[in-house]
Amino acid sequence: MDQAPLGVDEIPEGFTAAPSGEEGKKQQERQAQIESILDQILDSAAKDRLSRIKLVRKEKASQIENQLVQMAMSGKLQGKITEKVLCEMLEGTTVETKVKIDRRNYGIDSDEDDNDDDLW
């Protein structure tokens, strides 16, 4: 059963297409460069830890990756990063999360309508 690849217009709602053209190539090249640098500066346990973090917290993992790449390019790294050092870096980073609570008044419990007259 050979199926033709879906066109961009045919992709179901909720799914996204991979970037194509020159933008996609640049993005892939950049990601390949980052992966290459990370392979050189992380030991195997740290790479495994970072890949697991990337599955759960993509923003935090990309923040750490960028920080590691900048450190490597500026010459601030002495040797390979171990899992322990990576964990210390993770504890030091914060990703801002916002929680919005939308309270709705359905008329069930309203302080404005409290009337103590019915208690007497």
Order of alpha helices (4+ residues) and beta strands (2+ residues): alpha-alpha-alpha-alpha
